[in-house]
Amino acid sequence: MSEDHFHVHGPHEHEVEHQAQHGDPFAGRIAVMTAIFATIGALFGYMAGDTQNDALLFKNEAAIRRTEASDQWNFYQAKSAKQNLAELGATLSSGEQQARYQKEVDRYKQEKEEIMPKAQKLEEQSKQAEEKSEASMHVHHRWAQAMTLIQIAIALAAITILTRNKGLQYVSYVGAAISIALGALAVAHI
């Protein structure tokens, strides 16, 4: 105030000054706890997104390999159809024609023998990629569960500051602990 006026402090001003100088240790602890939870939550969110992307990439790889395998099996079937026609031609003909058709039968058999392992290999690669996708999705779900629980713990911490309820503070700690345990399970791929 100015030098000419007399100022009387109100009863609440002393408390406001005291809080400004010394702070509220309860609220400070909860604020620090909330910041730590938010940091953990950010890490969990990143890992959830990363494993989901992996799952999608593996799923895409599986689809590509499955399509390639299908192409090979279609090619195999076409060779079988040609082989059947050549066998029919060999059966219905004789002499030079029969020998020519038999050569074609032998050629189609050999080509089919080369195609079959390629198709089987592509099917196996598709199956492996599908299994990797499912494993990544499982881990993604763990990260998502951990993220959800840490967000709940943050919300409970905010309510704790407003209500000053110690019970909610401990519930928030428990939620965060379970969240961290789920994160550990995700790291362990369990």
C-alpha positions in Angstrom: 0.0 0.0 0.0 1.0 3.6 -0.2 2.7 5.4 2.7 -0.4 7.5 3.5 -2.7 4.5 4.2 -2.8 2.0 6.9 -3.3 -1.6 5.8 -4.8 -4.4 8.0 -4.1 -8.0 7.0 -7.1 -10.2 6.6 -7.1 -13.6 8.4 -6.7 -15.6 5.2 -3.7 -13.6 3.9 -1.4 -15.0 6.6 -2.4 -18.6 5.4 -1.9 -17.6 1.8 1.6 -16.2 2.5 2.5 -19.3 4.5 1.4 -21.6 1.7 3.3 -19.5 -0.8 6.5 -19.7 1.3 6.3 -23.3 2.5 4.0 -24.9 -0.1 1.6 -27.8 0.4 3.7 -30.9 0.9 0.8 -33.3 0.2 -0.1 -31.6 -3.0 3.6 -31.4 -4.0 4.0 -35.1 -3.5 0.9 -35.9 -5.5 2.1 -33.6 -8.3 5.4 -35.3 -8.5 3.8 -38.7 -8.4 1.4 -37.6 -11.2 4.4 -36.3 -13.3 6.2 -39.7 -12.8 3.0 -41.6 -13.8 2.6 -39.4 -16.9 6.2 -40.1 -18.0 5.6 -43.9 -17.5 2.4 -43.6 -19.4 4.1 -41.8 -22.3 6.6 -44.7 -22.5 3.8 -47.3 -22.4 1.9 -45.4 -25.1 5.0 -45.4 -27.3 5.6 -49.1 -26.8 1.9 -49.9 -27.5 2.1 -48.1 -30.8 5.3 -49.7 -31.7 4.1 -53.2 -31.1 0.9 -52.6 -32.9 2.9 -51.4 -35.9 5.0 -54.5 -35.8 1.8 -56.7 -35.7 0.4 -54.9 -38.7 3.7 -55.3 -40.6 3.9 -59.0 -39.8 0.2 -59.4 -40.8 0.9 -57.7 -44.1 3.9 -59.9 -44.7 1.8 -63.0 -44.0 -0.8 -61.8 -46.6 1.9 -61.2 -49.2 3.4 -64.6 -48.7 0.0 -66.3 -48.7 -0.8 -64.6 -52.0 2.6 -65.7 -53.5 2.0 -69.2 -52.3 -1.5 -69.2 -53.9 0.1 -68.0 -57.1 2.6 -70.9 -57.0 -0.2 -73.4 -56.3 -2.2 -72.0 -59.2 0.9 -72.4 -61.4 1.3 -76.0 -60.1 -2.3 -76.7 -61.0 -1.8 -75.3 -64.5 1.2 -77.6 -65.0 -0.9 -80.5 -63.7 -3.7 -79.8 -66.2 -1.1 -79.6 -69.0 0.5 -82.8 -67.8 -3.0 -84.5 -67.9 -3.6 -83.3 -71.4 -0.2 -84.6 -72.5 -0.8 -87.9 -70.9 -4.1 -88.1 -72.7 -2.3 -87.2 -76.0 0.3 -90.0 -75.3 -2.5 -92.5 -74.6 -4.4 -91.6 -77.8 -1.5 -91.5 -80.1 1.3 -93.7 -81.2 4.8 -93.5 -82.6 6.5 -90.1 -82.8 3.5 -88.2 -81.5 3.3 -90.5 -78.5 7.0 -89.9 -77.8 6.6 -86.1 -78.1 3.6 -86.2 -75.7 5.6 -88.4 -73.2 8.4 -85.8 -73.3 5.9 -83.1 -72.4 4.5 -85.3 -69.5 8.1 -85.7 -68.1 8.7 -81.9 -68.5 5.5 -81.0 -66.7 6.3 -83.4 -63.9 9.7 -81.9 -63.4 8.4 -78.4 -63.5 5.8 -79.3 -60.8 8.5 -80.8 -58.6 10.3 -77.4 -58.8 7.1 -75.4 -58.0 5.9 -77.5 -55.0 8.8 -76.7 -52.6 8.5 -73.0 -53.5 4.8 -73.0 -52.7 5.3 -74.9 -49.4 8.1 -72.5 -48.4 5.9 -69.5 -49.0 3.1 -71.1 -47.0 5.5 -71.7 -44.1 6.8 -68.1 -44.3 3.2 -66.9 -44.2 2.5 -69.0 -41.2 5.6 -67.7 -39.4 4.7 -64.1 -40.1 1.1 -64.7 -38.9 2.5 -66.1 -35.6 4.8 -63.1 -35.2 1.8 -60.8 -35.8 -0.3 -62.6 -33.1 2.6 -62.4 -30.7 3.1 -58.7 -31.3 -0.6 -58.1 -30.9 -0.5 -59.9 -27.6 2.3 -57.7 -26.4 0.5 -54.6 -27.7 -2.5 -55.6 -25.6 -0.3 -55.8 -22.5 1.1 -52.3 -23.2 -2.4 -50.9 -23.8 -3.6 -52.4 -20.5 -0.6 -50.9 -18.7 -1.4 -47.5 -20.4 -5.0 -47.6 -19.4 -4.2 -48.4 -15.7 -1.5 -45.7 -15.5 -4.1 -43.2 -16.9 -6.6 -44.3 -14.2 -3.8 -43.8 -11.6 -3.2 -40.3 -12.9 -6.9 -39.5 -12.7 -7.1 -40.9 -9.2 -4.1 -38.7 -8.3 -5.9 -35.6 -9.5 -9.0 -36.5 -7.5 -6.7 -37.1 -4.5 -5.4 -33.5 -4.7 -8.9 -32.2 -4.8 -10.3 -34.4 -2.0 -7.1 -34.8 0.0 -8.2 -38.4 0.5 -5.3 -40.6 1.5 -7.2 -43.7 0.6 -7.4 -42.6 -3.1 -3.7 -41.8 -3.0 -3.0 -45.5 -2.1 -5.4 -46.7 -4.7 -3.6 -44.6 -7.2 -0.3 -46.2 -6.1 -1.8 -49.7 -6.5 -3.1 -48.9 -9.9 0.3 -47.6 -11.0 2.0 -50.7 -9.5 -0.3 -53.0 -11.4 0.3 -50.9 -14.6 4.1 -51.2 -14.2 3.7 -55.0 -13.6 1.8 -55.2 -16.9 4.5 -53.3 -18.6 7.1 -55.7 -17.2 5.0 -58.6 -18.6 4.9 -56.8 -22.0 8.7 -56.5 -21.9 9.0 -60.2 -21.1 6.5 -61.0 -24.0 4.2 -62.8 -21.6 
